[in-house]
Amino acid sequence: MLSHYLNRRRLGAYLDGALDEETARSTAAHLATCGVCQREAEGLRRLRLLLQRDSAVADPDWTGFWAGVVRGVEDAKTARPVPVLRRTWRPQWALGGALAAALLLSIGVWQFVPSGSPQDGVIVRSASTGDPRATVMVYGPPERDVAVVWVLGLDAK
C-alpha cells in the first residue's frame, strides 16, 4: 500500500525522466503491474500532449492599447469624485462595546473558575531573593499548574 502511494506520487517525475535510475526502475516495475497507476500515467501523458499542442501563443494585438490609455485619462478628468463615507467617533458605541466585552469576560471567567471547596487548600511557598528586604511568595492549588507570585519588600526608590 505504501509502495503504491509512493510510486503514484512519482509518476509525473517518471514520465518527465527526472528520476534516478534505481527509482525509475522501481516505478516502472510498479507501473507494469498496477492498473490504477497505468490509468493515471495515461492521463498524465494525454495532458502533456494537450499542453504541448495548444502551447502556441498568439502575438498580442496592441492596436487599441494607446487609444484606450488616452480614453482612460480623459474619462478620469471628467469623472465626478466619489463621495467618501466618513466614520465618526461615537463614544456611546465604544462605551457599550467595552461594557459588553467586560460582561462577557466576567461571565467567561465565572464559568471556568474551578468550583473547589475551601478544604482543597492552597500551597504557599516562600523563597529567598538574595535581597534581605525582599521575599517571594508563591500561592497555588496543588492539582493545578496555576500560581500567583508576589514579591514583597522591594519598594521602588
DRENTORKOL-3810 file (N, C-alpha, C; in nm, 4 decimals):
REM DRENTORKOL-3810
@n.u->0.0828; n.v->-0.1195; n.w->0.0000; ca.u->0.0000; ca.v->0.0000; ca.w->0.0000; c.u->0.0873; c.v->0.1260; c.w->0.0000
@n.u->0.1879; n.v->0.1291; n.w->0.0877; ca.u->0.2776; ca.v->0.2437; ca.w->0.0933; c.u->0.3575; c.v->0.2544; c.w->-0.0354
@n.u->0.3971; n.v->0.1386; n.w->-0.0901; ca.u->0.4707; ca.v->0.1380; ca.w->-0.2164; c.u->0.3839; c.v->0.1969; c.w->-0.3278
@n.u->0.2563; n.v->0.1614; n.w->-0.3294; ca.u->0.1649; ca.v->0.2149; ca.w->-0.4304; c.u->0.1564; c.v->0.3674; c.w->-0.4176
@n.u->0.1412; n.v->0.4164; n.w->-0.2969; ca.u->0.1299; ca.v->0.5605; ca.w->-0.2741; c.u->0.2560; c.v->0.6325; c.w->-0.3199
@n.u->0.3719; n.v->0.5810; n.w->-0.2814; ca.u->0.4979; ca.v->0.6456; ca.w->-0.3204; c.u->0.5170; c.v->0.6443; c.w->-0.4709
@n.u->0.4894; n.v->0.5300; n.w->-0.5348; ca.u->0.5070; ca.v->0.5215; ca.w->-0.6795; c.u->0.4071; c.v->0.6099; c.w->-0.7528
@n.u->0.2870; n.v->0.6217; n.w->-0.7017; ca.u->0.1876; ca.v->0.7066; ca.w->-0.7661; c.u->0.2298; c.v->0.8533; c.w->-0.7597
@n.u->0.2943; n.v->0.8936; n.w->-0.6513; ca.u->0.3429; ca.v->1.0311; ca.w->-0.6396; c.u->0.4599; c.v->1.0573; c.w->-0.7331
@n.u->0.5308; n.v->0.9522; n.w->-0.7741; ca.u->0.6478; ca.v->0.9679; ca.w->-0.8614; c.u->0.6138; c.v->0.9637; c.w->-1.0095
@n.u->0.4896; n.v->0.9380; n.w->-1.0456; ca.u->0.4547; ca.v->0.9174; ca.w->-1.1862; c.u->0.4910; c.v->1.0364; c.w->-1.2742
@n.u->0.4619; n.v->1.1567; n.w->-1.2313; ca.u->0.4932; ca.v->1.2751; ca.w->-1.3118; c.u->0.6422; c.v->1.2876; c.w->-1.3371
@n.u->0.7223; n.v->1.2697; n.w->-1.2325; ca.u->0.8676; ca.v->1.2775; ca.w->-1.2483; c.u->0.9185; c.v->1.1619; c.w->-1.3344
@n.u->0.8562; n.v->1.0451; n.w->-1.3222; ca.u->0.8961; ca.v->0.9297; ca.w->-1.4038; c.u->0.8713; c.v->0.9586; c.w->-1.5518
@n.u->0.7546; n.v->1.0124; n.w->-1.5830; ca.u->0.7213; ca.v->1.0420; ca.w->-1.7225; c.u->0.8082; c.v->1.1544; c.w->-1.7785
@n.u->0.8558; n.v->1.2442; n.w->-1.6923; ca.u->0.9441; ca.v->1.3521; ca.w->-1.7360; c.u->1.0892; c.v->1.3077; c.w->-1.7469
@n.u->1.1199; n.v->1.1868; n.w->-1.6974; ca.u->1.2573; ca.v->1.1388; ca.w->-1.6993; c.u->1.3431; c.v->1.2055; c.w->-1.5934
@n.u->1.2824; n.v->1.2468; n.w->-1.4820; ca.u->1.3544; ca.v->1.3208; ca.w->-1.3801; c.u->1.3968; c.v->1.2355; c.w->-1.2607
@n.u->1.3736; n.v->1.1029; n.w->-1.2667; ca.u->1.4104; ca.v->1.0164; ca.w->-1.1541; c.u->1.5468; c.v->0.9541; c.w->-1.1780
@n.u->1.6144; n.v->0.9194; n.w->-1.0667; ca.u->1.7408; ca.v->0.8476; ca.w->-1.0823; c.u->1.7105; c.v->0.7053; c.w->-1.1314
@n.u->1.8123; n.v->0.6349; n.w->-1.1752; ca.u->1.7912; ca.v->0.5046; ca.w->-1.2417; c.u->1.7203; c.v->0.4044; c.w->-1.1527
@n.u->1.7634; n.v->0.3921; n.w->-1.0277; ca.u->1.7035; ca.v->0.2916; ca.w->-0.9392; c.u->1.5569; c.v->0.3224; c.w->-0.9111
@n.u->1.5258; n.v->0.4478; n.w->-0.8841; ca.u->1.3870; ca.v->0.4869; ca.w->-0.8573; c.u->1.3025; c.v->0.4714; c.w->-0.9827
@n.u->1.3601; n.v->0.5032; n.w->-1.0988; ca.u->1.2875; ca.v->0.4871; ca.w->-1.2247; c.u->1.2566; c.v->0.3397; c.w->-1.2505
@n.u->1.3532; n.v->0.2504; n.w->-1.2233; ca.u->1.3282; ca.v->0.1052; ca.w->-1.2414; c.u->1.2186; c.v->0.0576; c.w->-1.1480
@n.u->1.2235; n.v->0.0999; n.w->-1.0234; ca.u->1.1220; ca.v->0.0609; ca.w->-0.9258; c.u->0.9840; c.v->0.1108; c.w->-0.9681
@n.u->0.9775; n.v->0.2351; n.w->-1.0149; ca.u->0.8495; ca.v->0.2916; ca.w->-1.0584; c.u->0.7985; c.v->0.2205; c.w->-1.1835
@n.u->0.8873; n.v->0.1879; n.w->-1.2765; ca.u->0.8473; ca.v->0.1161; ca.w->-1.3986; c.u->0.7939; c.v->-0.0224; c.w->-1.3642
@n.u->0.8586; n.v->-0.0907; n.w->-1.2692; ca.u->0.8110; ca.v->-0.2237; ca.w->-1.2284; c.u->0.6731; c.v->-0.2142; c.w->-1.1653
@n.u->0.6514; n.v->-0.1140; n.w->-1.0835; ca.u->0.5195; ca.v->-0.0968; ca.w->-1.0223; c.u->0.4155; c.v->-0.0614; c.w->-1.1286
@n.u->0.4530; n.v->0.0238; n.w->-1.2212; ca.u->0.3619; ca.v->0.0681; ca.w->-1.3266; c.u->0.3190; c.v->-0.0496; c.w->-1.4148
@n.u->0.4075; n.v->-0.1464; n.w->-1.4333; ca.u->0.3751; ca.v->-0.2627; ca.w->-1.5168; c.u->0.2702; c.v->-0.3512; c.w->-1.4524
@n.u->0.2561; n.v->-0.3447; n.w->-1.3193; ca.u->0.1636; ca.v->-0.4358; ca.w->-1.2509; c.u->0.0408; c.v->-0.3676; c.w->-1.1921
@n.u->0.0359; n.v->-0.2354; n.w->-1.1904; ca.u->-0.0735; ca.v->-0.1648; ca.w->-1.1229; c.u->-0.1624; c.v->-0.0944; c.w->-1.2253
@n.u->-0.2871; n.v->-0.1368; n.w->-1.2330; ca.u->-0.3812; ca.v->-0.0775; ca.w->-1.3273; c.u->-0.4181; c.v->0.0659; c.w->-1.2931
@n.u->-0.4281; n.v->0.0979; n.w->-1.1641; ca.u->-0.4629; ca.v->0.2338; ca.w->-1.1215; c.u->-0.3543; c.v->0.3307; c.w->-1.1658
@n.u->-0.2293; n.v->0.2927; n.w->-1.1436; ca.u->-0.1185; ca.v->0.3802; ca.w->-1.1816; c.u->-0.1038; c.v->0.3878; c.w->-1.3334
@n.u->-0.1377; n.v->0.2796; n.w->-1.4043; ca.u->-0.1329; ca.v->0.2827; ca.w->-1.5505; c.u->-0.2333; c.v->0.3848; c.w->-1.6041
@n.u->-0.3545; n.v->0.3848; n.w->-1.5477; ca.u->-0.4548; ca.v->0.4820; ca.w->-1.5915; c.u->-0.4110; c.v->0.6247; c.w->-1.5583
@n.u->-0.3523; n.v->0.6434; n.w->-1.4402; ca.u->-0.3045; ca.v->0.7758; ca.w->-1.4006; c.u->-0.1926; c.v->0.8225; c.w->-1.4944
@n.u->-0.1014; n.v->0.7317; n.w->-1.5283; ca.u->0.0095; ca.v->0.7669; ca.w->-1.6183; c.u->-0.0441; c.v->0.8019; c.w->-1.7566
@n.u->-0.1431; n.v->0.7281; n.w->-1.8037; ca.u->-0.2012; ca.v->0.7570; ca.w->-1.9350; c.u->-0.2689; c.v->0.8944; c.w->-1.9350
@n.u->-0.3372; n.v->0.9261; n.w->-1.8275; ca.u->-0.3984; ca.v->1.0582; ca.w->-1.8158; c.u->-0.2935; c.v->1.1685; c.w->-1.8165
@n.u->-0.1820; n.v->1.1468; n.w->-1.7485; ca.u->-0.0744; ca.v->1.2460; ca.w->-1.7476; c.u->-0.0118; c.v->1.2615; c.w->-1.8862
@n.u->0.0014; n.v->1.1503; n.w->-1.9593; ca.u->0.0556; ca.v->1.1576; ca.w->-2.0960; c.u->-0.0369; c.v->1.2387; c.w->-2.1875
@n.u->-0.1688; n.v->1.2129; n.w->-2.1767; ca.u->-0.2648; ca.v->1.2880; ca.w->-2.2580; c.u->-0.2624; c.v->1.4362; c.w->-2.2228
@n.u->-0.2511; n.v->1.4660; n.w->-2.0952; ca.u->-0.2444; ca.v->1.6049; ca.w->-2.0515; c.u->-0.1204; c.v->1.6729; c.w->-2.1085
@n.u->-0.0071; n.v->1.6045; n.w->-2.1070; ca.u->0.1155; ca.v->1.6622; ca.w->-2.1614; c.u->0.1000; c.v->1.6900; c.w->-2.3112
@n.u->0.0382; n.v->1.5962; n.w->-2.3846; ca.u->0.0179; ca.v->1.6177; ca.w->-2.5277; c.u->-0.0738; c.v->1.7374; c.w->-2.5542
@n.u->-0.1798; n.v->1.7506; n.w->-2.4756; ca.u->-0.2699; ca.v->1.8653; ca.w->-2.4922; c.u->-0.1975; c.v->1.9968; c.w->-2.4645
@n.u->-0.1168; n.v->1.9983; n.w->-2.3616; ca.u->-0.0441; ca.v->2.1206; ca.w->-2.3291; c.u->0.0590; c.v->2.1553; c.w->-2.4355
@n.u->0.1257; n.v->2.0549; n.w->-2.4898; ca.u->0.2254; ca.v->2.0815; ca.w->-2.5927; c.u->0.1595; c.v->2.1264; c.w->-2.7227
@n.u->0.0453; n.v->2.0693; n.w->-2.7538; ca.u->-0.0227; ca.v->2.1022; ca.w->-2.8771; c.u->-0.0794; c.v->2.2439; c.w->-2.8747
@n.u->-0.1365; n.v->2.2841; n.w->-2.7598; ca.u->-0.2027; ca.v->2.4136; ca.w->-2.7504; c.u->-0.1141; c.v->2.5208; c.w->-2.6875
@n.u->0.0162; n.v->2.5003; n.w->-2.6875; ca.u->0.1029; ca.v->2.5955; ca.w->-2.6196; c.u->0.1473; c.v->2.7110; c.w->-2.7090
@n.u->0.1050; n.v->2.7114; n.w->-2.8365; ca.u->0.1420; ca.v->2.8232; ca.w->-2.9248; c.u->0.0653; c.v->2.9473; c.w->-2.8807
@n.u->0.1371; n.v->3.0536; n.w->-2.8492; ca.u->0.0767; ca.v->3.1775; ca.w->-2.8009; c.u->0.0733; c.v->3.2768; c.w->-2.9156
@n.u->-0.0416; n.v->3.3350; n.w->-2.9379; ca.u->-0.0565; ca.v->3.4337; ca.w->-3.0445; c.u->0.0073; c.v->3.5650; c.w->-3.0009
@n.u->0.0572; n.v->3.6407; n.w->-3.0984; ca.u->0.1130; ca.v->3.7726; ca.w->-3.0691; c.u->-0.0001; c.v->3.8651; c.w->-3.0254
@n.u->0.0254; n.v->3.9465; n.w->-2.9235; ca.u->-0.0806; ca.v->4.0347; ca.w->-2.8737; c.u->-0.1147; c.v->4.1439; c.w->-2.9751
@n.u->-0.2395; n.v->4.1869; n.w->-2.9710; ca.u->-0.2869; ca.v->4.2935; ca.w->-3.0589; c.u->-0.2825; c.v->4.4250; c.w->-2.9812
@n.u->-0.1893; n.v->4.5129; n.w->-3.0171; ca.u->-0.1682; ca.v->4.6385; ca.w->-2.9469; c.u->-0.2340; c.v->4.7572; c.w->-3.0172
@n.u->-0.3159; n.v->4.7332; n.w->-3.1171; ca.u->-0.3685; ca.v->4.8443; ca.w->-3.1957; c.u->-0.4558; c.v->4.9392; c.w->-3.1139
@n.u->-0.5338; n.v->4.8887; n.w->-3.0206; ca.u->-0.6230; ca.v->4.9759; ca.w->-2.9436; c.u->-0.5685; c.v->5.0136; c.w->-2.8077
@n.u->-0.4452; n.v->4.9737; n.w->-2.7776; ca.u->-0.3925; ca.v->4.9967; ca.w->-2.6437; c.u->-0.3773; c.v->5.1457; c.w->-2.6126
@n.u->-0.3041; n.v->5.2185; n.w->-2.6966; ca.u->-0.2769; ca.v->5.3587; ca.w->-2.6664; c.u->-0.4053; c.v->5.4414; c.w->-2.6657
@n.u->-0.4954; n.v->5.4115; n.w->-2.7563; ca.u->-0.6235; ca.v->5.4839; ca.w->-2.7582; c.u->-0.7009; c.v->5.4584; c.w->-2.6289
@n.u->-0.6932; n.v->5.3382; n.w->-2.5770; ca.u->-0.7600; ca.v->5.3067; ca.w->-2.4501; c.u->-0.6979; c.v->5.3808; c.w->-2.3327
@n.u->-0.5647; n.v->5.3963; n.w->-2.3341; ca.u->-0.4981; ca.v->5.4705; ca.w->-2.2270; c.u->-0.5419; c.v->5.6161; c.w->-2.2301
@n.u->-0.5418; n.v->5.6767; n.w->-2.3483; ca.u->-0.5825; ca.v->5.8171; ca.w->-2.3610; c.u->-0.7274; c.v->5.8337; c.w->-2.3180
@n.u->-0.8151; n.v->5.7428; n.w->-2.3582; ca.u->-0.9559; ca.v->5.7499; ca.w->-2.3209; c.u->-0.9716; c.v->5.7379; c.w->-2.1692
@n.u->-0.8935; n.v->5.6533; n.w->-2.1045; ca.u->-0.8997; ca.v->5.6388; ca.w->-1.9590; c.u->-0.8563; c.v->5.7649; c.w->-1.8872
@n.u->-0.7528; n.v->5.8310; n.w->-1.9384; ca.u->-0.7069; ca.v->5.9557; ca.w->-1.8769; c.u->-0.8126; c.v->6.0641; c.w->-1.8926
@n.u->-0.8720; n.v->6.0751; n.w->-2.0107; ca.u->-0.9758; ca.v->6.1760; ca.w->-2.0339; c.u->-1.0990; c.v->6.1501; c.w->-1.9477
@n.u->-1.1368; n.v->6.0238; n.w->-1.9350; ca.u->-1.2519; ca.v->5.9907; ca.w->-1.8510; c.u->-1.2252; c.v->6.0252; c.w->-1.7053
@n.u->-1.1018; n.v->6.0068; n.w->-1.6605; ca.u->-1.0676; ca.v->6.0378; ca.w->-1.5220; c.u->-1.0747; c.v->6.1871; c.w->-1.4962
@n.u->-1.0451; n.v->6.2689; n.w->-1.5983; ca.u->-1.0515; ca.v->6.4134; ca.w->-1.5808; c.u->-1.1947; c.v->6.4614; c.w->-1.5642
@n.u->-1.2886; n.v->6.3992; n.w->-1.6340; ca.u->-1.4273; ca.v->6.4451; ca.w->-1.6324; c.u->-1.5133; c.v->6.3727; c.w->-1.5299
@n.u->-1.4614; n.v->6.2747; n.w->-1.4652; ca.u->-1.5419; ca.v->6.1966; ca.w->-1.3702; c.u->-1.5655; c.v->6.2765; c.w->-1.2431
@n.u->-1.6845; n.v->6.2580; n.w->-1.1869; ca.u->-1.7165; ca.v->6.3221; ca.w->-1.0598; c.u->-1.6473; c.v->6.2450; c.w->-0.9476
@n.u->-1.6020; n.v->6.3165; n.w->-0.8450; ca.u->-1.5368; ca.v->6.2451; ca.w->-0.7344; c.u->-1.6378; c.v->6.1581; c.w->-0.6597
@n.u->-1.5918; n.v->6.0474; n.w->-0.6154; ca.u->-1.6750; ca.v->5.9542; ca.w->-0.5404; c.u->-1.6827; c.v->6.0022; c.w->-0.3962
@n.u->-1.8024; n.v->6.0138; n.w->-0.3416; ca.u->-1.8116; ca.v->6.0598; ca.w->-0.2030; c.u->-1.7493; c.v->5.9576; c.w->-0.1077
@n.u->-1.6767; n.v->6.0097; n.w->-0.0113; ca.u->-1.6098; ca.v->5.9244; ca.w->0.0861; c.u->-1.6957; c.v->5.9179; c.w->0.2109
@n.u->-1.7269; n.v->5.7976; n.w->0.2519; ca.u->-1.8036; ca.v->5.7805; ca.w->0.3746; c.u->-1.7091; c.v->5.7977; c.w->0.4921
@n.u->-1.7399; n.v->5.8928; n.w->0.5757; ca.u->-1.6540; ca.v->5.9178; ca.w->0.6916; c.u->-1.7173; c.v->5.8542; c.w->0.8138
@n.u->-1.6378; n.v->5.7818; n.w->0.8816; ca.u->-1.6844; ca.v->5.7221; ca.w->1.0063; c.u->-1.6543; c.v->5.8197; c.w->1.1193
@n.u->-1.7543; n.v->5.8487; n.w->1.1962; ca.u->-1.7351; ca.v->5.9423; ca.w->1.3061; c.u->-1.7222; c.v->5.8646; c.w->1.4359
@n.u->-1.6536; n.v->5.9246; n.w->1.5276; ca.u->-1.6340; ca.v->5.8632; ca.w->1.6576; c.u->-1.7634; c.v->5.8738; c.w->1.7369
@n.u->-1.8101; n.v->5.7625; n.w->1.7836; ca.u->-1.9328; ca.v->5.7609; ca.w->1.8625; c.u->-1.9001; c.v->5.7012; c.w->1.9990
@n.u->-1.8838; n.v->5.7837; n.w->2.0990; ca.u->-1.8430; ca.v->5.7320; ca.w->2.2296; c.u->-1.9445; c.v->5.6370; c.w->2.2906
@n.u->-2.0740; n.v->5.6558; n.w->2.2604; ca.u->-2.1734; ca.v->5.5656; ca.w->2.3181; c.u->-2.1546; c.v->5.4226; c.w->2.2661
@n.u->-2.1138; n.v->5.4072; n.w->2.1388; ca.u->-2.0869; ca.v->5.2738; ca.w->2.0849; c.u->-1.9625; c.v->5.2139; c.w->2.1494
@n.u->-1.8601; n.v->5.2956; n.w->2.1689; ca.u->-1.7372; ca.v->5.2479; ca.w->2.2322; c.u->-1.7646; c.v->5.2052; c.w->2.3760
@n.u->-1.8417; n.v->5.2854; n.w->2.4497; ca.u->-1.8738; ca.v->5.2516; ca.w->2.5877; c.u->-1.9582; c.v->5.1247; c.w->2.5934
@n.u->-2.0569; n.v->5.1155; n.w->2.5049; ca.u->-2.1406; ca.v->4.9953; ca.w->2.5020; c.u->-2.0601; c.v->4.8711; c.w->2.4678
@n.u->-1.9681; n.v->4.8837; n.w->2.3723; ca.u->-1.8842; ca.v->4.7699; ca.w->2.3367; c.u->-1.7929; c.v->4.7285; c.w->2.4505
@n.u->-1.7367; n.v->4.8273; n.w->2.5209; ca.u->-1.6495; ca.v->4.7962; ca.w->2.6343; c.u->-1.7277; c.v->4.7280; c.w->2.7460
@n.u->-1.8499; n.v->4.7759; n.w->2.7735; ca.u->-1.9319; ca.v->4.7127; ca.w->2.8769; c.u->-1.9709; c.v->4.5706; c.w->2.8380
@n.u->-2.0059; n.v->4.5498; n.w->2.7127; ca.u->-2.0411; ca.v->4.4151; ca.w->2.6675; c.u->-1.9208; c.v->4.3221; c.w->2.6776
@n.u->-1.8024; n.v->4.3705; n.w->2.6390; ca.u->-1.6820; ca.v->4.2880; ca.w->2.6486; c.u->-1.6512; c.v->4.2535; c.w->2.7938
@n.u->-1.6661; n.v->4.3509; n.w->2.8843; ca.u->-1.6413; ca.v->4.3254; ca.w->3.0262; c.u->-1.7403; c.v->4.2237; c.w->3.0806
@n.u->-1.8663; n.v->4.2337; n.w->3.0405; ca.u->-1.9680; ca.v->4.1395; ca.w->3.0856; c.u->-1.9370; c.v->3.9986; c.w->3.0368
@n.u->-1.9037; n.v->3.9857; n.w->2.9082; ca.u->-1.8706; ca.v->3.8538; ca.w->2.8539; c.u->-1.7463; c.v->3.7955; c.w->2.9199
@n.u->-1.6482; n.v->3.8785; n.w->2.9453; ca.u->-1.5265; ca.v->3.8310; ca.w->3.0106; c.u->-1.5554; c.v->3.7834; c.w->3.1517
@n.u->-1.6357; n.v->3.8599; n.w->3.2262; ca.u->-1.6658; ca.v->3.8191; ca.w->3.3641; c.u->-1.7494; c.v->3.6911; c.w->3.3664
@n.u->-1.8418; n.v->3.6763; n.w->3.2734; ca.u->-1.9201; ca.v->3.5522; ca.w->3.2674; c.u->-1.8296; c.v->3.4352; c.w->3.2316
@n.u->-1.7391; n.v->3.4571; n.w->3.1369; ca.u->-1.6470; ca.v->3.3500; ca.w->3.0984; c.u->-1.5567; c.v->3.3082; c.w->3.2120
@n.u->-1.5035; n.v->3.4051; n.w->3.2854; ca.u->-1.4171; ca.v->3.3728; ca.w->3.3997; c.u->-1.4979; c.v->3.3021; c.w->3.5071
@n.u->-1.6185; n.v->3.3479; n.w->3.5318; ca.u->-1.7027; ca.v->3.2869; ca.w->3.6336; c.u->-1.7350; c.v->3.1423; c.w->3.5980
@n.u->-1.7596; n.v->3.1148; n.w->3.4703; ca.u->-1.7952; ca.v->2.9801; ca.w->3.4275; c.u->-1.6781; c.v->2.8835; c.w->3.4362
@n.u->-1.5573; n.v->2.9319; n.w->3.4153; ca.u->-1.4428; ca.v->2.8416; ca.w->3.4070; c.u->-1.3576; c.v->2.8383; c.w->3.5329
@n.u->-1.3989; n.v->2.9107; n.w->3.6369; ca.u->-1.3259; ca.v->2.9042; ca.w->3.7637; c.u->-1.3585; c.v->2.7701; c.w->3.8271
@n.u->-1.2577; n.v->2.6970; n.w->3.8740; ca.u->-1.2862; ca.v->2.5676; ca.w->3.9357; c.u->-1.3709; c.v->2.5850; c.w->4.0609
@n.u->-1.4647; n.v->2.4950; n.w->4.0767; ca.u->-1.5558; ca.v->2.5037; ca.w->4.1905; c.u->-1.5054; c.v->2.4110; c.w->4.3003
@n.u->-1.3988; n.v->2.4481; n.w->4.3627; ca.u->-1.3439; ca.v->2.3671; ca.w->4.4720; c.u->-1.3902; c.v->2.4216; c.w->4.6057
@n.u->-1.3856; n.v->2.3370; n.w->4.7033; ca.u->-1.4243; ca.v->2.3812; ca.w->4.8360; c.u->-1.3029; c.v->2.4412; c.w->4.9070
@n.u->-1.3237; n.v->2.5190; n.w->5.0114; ca.u->-1.2103; ca.v->2.5786; ca.w->5.0817; c.u->-1.1176; c.v->2.4741; c.w->5.1426
@n.u->-1.1665; n.v->2.3498; n.w->5.1578; ca.u->-1.0831; ca.v->2.2462; ca.w->5.2160; c.u->-0.9772; c.v->2.1965; c.w->5.1174
@n.u->-0.9915; n.v->2.2304; n.w->4.9876; ca.u->-0.8926; ca.v->2.1846; ca.w->4.8895; c.u->-0.7546; c.v->2.2359; c.w->4.9244
@n.u->-0.7475; n.v->2.3513; n.w->4.9831; ca.u->-0.6213; ca.v->2.4050; ca.w->5.0294; c.u->-0.5425; c.v->2.4739; c.w->4.9202
@n.u->-0.4495; n.v->2.5533; n.w->4.9642; ca.u->-0.3604; ca.v->2.6254; ca.w->4.8764; c.u->-0.2211; c.v->2.6055; c.w->4.9311
@n.u->-0.1284; n.v->2.5761; n.w->4.8444; ca.u->0.0096; ca.v->2.5584; ca.w->4.8861; c.u->0.0772; c.v->2.6947; c.w->4.8818
@n.u->0.1411; n.v->2.7307; n.w->4.9894; ca.u->0.2108; ca.v->2.8581; ca.w->4.9978; c.u->0.3579; c.v->2.8270; c.w->5.0173
@n.u->0.4406; n.v->2.8829; n.w->4.9305; ca.u->0.5851; ca.v->2.8642; ca.w->4.9415; c.u->0.6502; c.v->3.0012; c.w->4.9436
@n.u->0.7611; n.v->3.0114; n.w->5.0095; ca.u->0.8360; ca.v->3.1363; ca.w->5.0045; c.u->0.9783; c.v->3.1024; c.w->4.9647
@n.u->1.0452; n.v->3.1999; n.w->4.9061; ca.u->1.1813; ca.v->3.1767; ca.w->4.8603; c.u->1.2642; c.v->3.2996; c.w->4.8905
@n.u->1.3910; n.v->3.2769; n.w->4.9054; ca.u->1.4830; ca.v->3.3865; ca.w->4.9297; c.u->1.5175; c.v->3.4524; c.w->4.7978
@n.u->1.5328; n.v->3.5839; n.w->4.7994; ca.u->1.5642; ca.v->3.6576; ca.w->4.6775; c.u->1.7076; c.v->3.7040; c.w->4.6712
@n.u->1.7816; n.v->3.6865; n.w->4.7743; ca.u->1.9172; ca.v->3.7386; ca.w->4.7778; c.u->1.9213; c.v->3.8798; c.w->4.8321
@n.u->1.8100; n.v->3.9446; n.w->4.8395; ca.u->1.7995; ca.v->4.0781; ca.w->4.8962; c.u->1.7355; c.v->4.0616; c.w->5.0342
@n.u->1.7999; n.v->4.1083; n.w->5.1413; ca.u->1.7454; ca.v->4.0843; ca.w->5.2764; c.u->1.6110; c.v->4.1525; c.w->5.2996
@n.u->1.5759; n.v->4.2499; n.w->5.2172; ca.u->1.4488; ca.v->4.3207; ca.w->5.2368; c.u->1.3338; c.v->4.2540; c.w->5.1632
@n.u->1.3593; n.v->4.1558; n.w->5.0734; ca.u->1.2538; ca.v->4.1040; ca.w->4.9863; c.u->1.2251; c.v->3.9572; c.w->5.0138
@n.u->1.1007; n.v->3.9203; n.w->4.9868; ca.u->1.0567; ca.v->3.7817; ca.w->4.9966; c.u->0.9667; c.v->3.7524; c.w->4.8769
@n.u->0.9773; n.v->3.6322; n.w->4.8242; ca.u->0.8895; ca.v->3.5896; ca.w->4.7153; c.u->0.7927; c.v->3.4884; c.w->4.7730
@n.u->0.6639; n.v->3.5109; n.w->4.7523; ca.u->0.5607; ca.v->3.4187; ca.w->4.7983; c.u->0.4901; c.v->3.3613; c.w->4.6750
@n.u->0.4727; n.v->3.2295; n.w->4.6715; ca.u->0.4064; ca.v->3.1626; ca.w->4.5600; c.u->0.2852; c.v->3.0903; c.w->4.6154
@n.u->0.1679; n.v->3.1239; n.w->4.5647; ca.u->0.0430; ca.v->3.0618; ca.w->4.6073; c.u->-0.0118; c.v->2.9812; c.w->4.4899
@n.u->-0.0599; n.v->2.8600; n.w->4.5159; ca.u->-0.1196; ca.v->2.7819; ca.w->4.4090; c.u->-0.1879; c.v->2.6588; c.w->4.4621
@n.u->-0.2970; n.v->2.6155; n.w->4.3981; ca.u->-0.3619; ca.v->2.4913; ca.w->4.4394; c.u->-0.2751; c.v->2.3723; c.w->4.3972
@n.u->-0.2774; n.v->2.2642; n.w->4.4717; ca.u->-0.1869; ca.v->2.1520; ca.w->4.4438; c.u->-0.2176; c.v->2.0789; c.w->4.3135
@n.u->-0.3417; n.v->2.0782; n.w->4.2676; ca.u->-0.3757; ca.v->1.9987; ca.w->4.1485; c.u->-0.3699; c.v->2.0769; c.w->4.0183
@n.u->-0.3337; n.v->2.2031; n.w->4.0222; ca.u->-0.3328; ca.v->2.2844; ca.w->3.9008; c.u->-0.1952; c.v->2.3457; c.w->3.8807
@n.u->-0.1671; n.v->2.3793; n.w->3.7547; ca.u->-0.0399; ca.v->2.4420; ca.w->3.7212; c.u->-0.0527; c.v->2.5944; c.w->3.7182
@n.u->-0.1305; n.v->2.6484; n.w->3.8082; ca.u->-0.1517; ca.v->2.7926; ca.w->3.8149; c.u->-0.0896; c.v->2.8404; c.w->3.9451
@n.u->-0.0192; n.v->2.9501; n.w->3.9388; ca.u->0.0419; ca.v->3.0036; ca.w->4.0600; c.u->0.0317; c.v->3.1558; c.w->4.0586
@n.u->0.0223; n.v->3.2127; n.w->4.1772; ca.u->0.0260; ca.v->3.3567; ca.w->4.1944; c.u->0.1580; c.v->3.3868; c.w->4.2642
@n.u->0.2368; n.v->3.4748; n.w->4.2077; ca.u->0.3679; ca.v->3.5063; ca.w->4.2633; c.u->0.3651; c.v->3.6500; c.w->4.3132
@n.u->0.4031; n.v->3.6687; n.w->4.4398; ca.u->0.4129; ca.v->3.8019; ca.w->4.4976; c.u->0.5567; c.v->3.8235; c.w->4.5392
@n.u->0.6084; n.v->3.9396; n.w->4.5057; ca.u->0.7402; ca.v->3.9800; ca.w->4.5538; c.u->0.7154; c.v->4.0912; c.w->4.6536
@n.u->0.7562; n.v->4.0677; n.w->4.7791; ca.u->0.7287; ca.v->4.1621; ca.w->4.8869; c.u->0.8583; c.v->4.2242; c.w->4.9355
@n.u->0.8543; n.v->4.3516; n.w->4.9696; ca.u->0.9667; ca.v->4.4160; ca.w->5.0343; c.u->1.0576; c.v->4.4936; c.w->4.9408
@n.u->1.0384; n.v->4.4899; n.w->4.8115; ca.u->1.1200; ca.v->4.5680; ca.w->4.7197; c.u->1.0406; c.v->4.6907; c.w->4.6781
@n.u->1.0657; n.v->4.7990; n.w->4.7402; ca.u->0.9943; ca.v->4.9230; ca.w->4.7061; c.u->1.0757; c.v->5.0000; c.w->4.6043
@n.u->1.0078; n.v->5.0578; n.w->4.5089; ca.u->1.0771; ca.v->5.1398; ca.w->4.4072; c.u->1.1261; c.v->5.2670; c.w->4.4733
@n.u->1.2490; n.v->5.3030; n.w->4.4444; ca.u->1.3056; ca.v->5.4242; ca.w->4.5056; c.u->1.3324; c.v->5.5269; c.w->4.4009
END
